Amino acid sequence: MTADASTPTTEARTQSFEADVSRLLHLMVHSVYSDRAIFVRELVSNAADACEKLRYEAISRPDLIEDGAPFAIEIAINPDAKTLTFSDNGVGMTREDLTQGLGTIARSGTKAFLDKLAADDASKEAAALIGQFGIGFYSSFMVADEVVVDTRRAGASEAWRWSSDGKGSFTIAPLALESAPKRGTRVILHLNDEAHEFAEPRKLERIVREHSGAVAVPIDLIEKLGAEKRRIADGAAIWAKPKSDVTAEEYTEFYRGLSGQFDEPALTLHWRAEGRHEYTVLAFIPGSRPFDLFDPARKGRNKLYVRRVLITEDADLLPGWLRFVRLVVDSADLPLNVSREMIQKSDVFAAIRKGVTNRVVQELGKLAEAEPDKFAKVWEHFGPVIKEGLYEDPERRDGLFKIARFISTTHPAGDRTLAQYVASLRENQTAIFYLTGDDAKRLAASPQLEGFKARGVEVLLLADPVDAFWVSTAAGFDGKPFKSVSQGAADIKSIALIEGSDAPAEATGEVATLFAFFKQTLGDEVAEVRASDRLTDSVACLIAPEFGPDRQLEKMLAAHGRIAERLKPILEVNPTHPLTKALAGRFKEGKDKPLIEDAAWLVLDEARLMEGASVDDPPAFAARLRRVMEKALGAL
């Protein structure tokens, strides 16, 4: 347990850290952690992972643990030498493992272990990889001037010592077997002058209990050389305990270790499923949004155990639209003698996945009903992701509709439910109206909404990218179809106007003639120019044809090369707008035909700008605008 064991140096090799590791070390010491005590949790977590991985390997190779020693973690304090030692009897490391695991991030032990288990040739079950350390190991340099790692791979006849001062290089040398662990790893921290407080037994024990009391391997503390070890954590899996025996603080610390976040969980779910399949689940809804929530390469942090044996740390236990959930599942039914890949393709795994997903959705629904303010925070962070399920998971769409929250023209705070919307339908309103786009505030100012506001009709403002997809495939809610206010005919004439609003008049013959001239002038830029019953204040807006995608969905499909050519929009013009009537009068008199042509293009460009697009020909737009202004000011 000491750092002064004899170390042959004839084969010692000094190497530089990868550039990424050097930068990481600098960040670890100066920026990443404000609480230096977190290194204890990181090293204990690594030691527990090493034990769990050896437990897994021993399924196919029982000889690796033939000594029968139970898995355990020891923390030893040497006040005289000013060292702190973390030891485990887990899987240990080879020289190559040390180089790859502690010299680089991209080939960290954990990542390599998981990659091996995911490979087609899973028969060897990652026998050459150990996965003991992630980047958390480097947090030890926050408190240590030097870190020494003595390790021996389970079943190996060689042992190694890794050492570094964290300033750019590390050394790996052979270690005499009599000085090495029988198996596993020993991490020795030579504490710096600012970290001697961590050599105080009471403080160290408190840190372990607070941050690592829920790990699934028992932890012993040795307060000084020659002292008896004392157990400070029993190693009982937190998910295997009755809920009544687990405190909120214990749940929170386990969540932080599982998720890698330092917030409080917004919701903790702990249950045992019994019946056809038996399994235990401990799941957490984070209290804040992970920075990489929308990263397409992002993996989940969902651990799968089979009878307390860790199978994988990124099990496909939830659909992508619940990727923010952090959970552990421990099954009593899944087989241990097949590969990770085969386990996740089994019918039992599929049944567990379905059951867990259904339960999470149900619990979100309960939270929405019982604690709406708390659920509002969850929706604020993860609503755009949950809504992906409306498109990707039609089977659960009805359940998701019950918890979904929306921004609308009458509820800009984003707390509107579909049930509330349907309950407040206007007389003769037969559809749930919506408008899609990129920004809710911009949508709220859209001219397409004017006629709906005049009739007191609420419109959902859908500004998340996935909205344009799910709303086009959903049949409706509570018997009411979804209908875009920017597509096809408005069909709102039968809905009464609210007091103080005037209905748009029918287009006169003069206006109809003007619209025909507009169409002739604009040519193939538009499919049709027609009178609008959805405009009250604006002069014009663009509408998608009745059949096909709405304007936002078409825009997104075109941007990703999913459609070869965009459909021609319909230009709807307000027949009672003063500008429309003035232009119709001028056109009837046969005056200013060039001015009216310019006006037709400017009306089209204004409609484009109002929906957040740009004009197709800026120089032509500027020239037309200048000519119209000069005419209006009498300069022509």
Secondary structure, 3 states (H helix, E strand, C coil): CCCCCCCCCCCCEEEECCHHHHHHHHHHHHHHCCCCCHHHHHHHHHHHHHHHHHHHHHHHCHHHHCCCCCCCEEEEEECCCCEEEEEECCCCCCHHHHHHHHHCCCCCHHHHHHHHHHCCCCCCCCCCCCCCCCHHHHHHHHCEEEEEEEEECCCCCCEEEEEECCCCEEEEEECCHHHCCCCEEEEEEEECHHHHHHHCHHHHHHHHHHHHCCCCCCEEEECCCCCCCEEEECCCCHHHCCHHHCCHHHHHHHHHHHHCCCCCCCEEEEEEECCCCCEEEEEEECCCCCCCCCCCCCCCCEEEEECCEEEECCCCCCCHHHCCCEEEEEECCCCCCCCHHHHCCCHHHHHHHHHHHHHHHHHHHHHHHHCHHHHHHHHHHHHHHHCHHHHHCHHHHHHHHHHCCEEECCCCCCCECHHHHHHCCCCCCCCEEEEECCCHHHHHCCHHHHHHHHCCCCCEEECCCCHHHHHHHCCCECCECEEECCECCCCCCCCCCCCCCCCCCCCCHHHHHHHHHHHHHHHHHCCEEEECCCCCCCCEEEEECCCCCCHHHHHHHHHCCCCCCCCCCEEEECCCCHHHHHHHHHHHCCCCHHHHHHHHHHHHHHHHHHCCCCCCCHHHHHHHHHHHHHHHCCCC
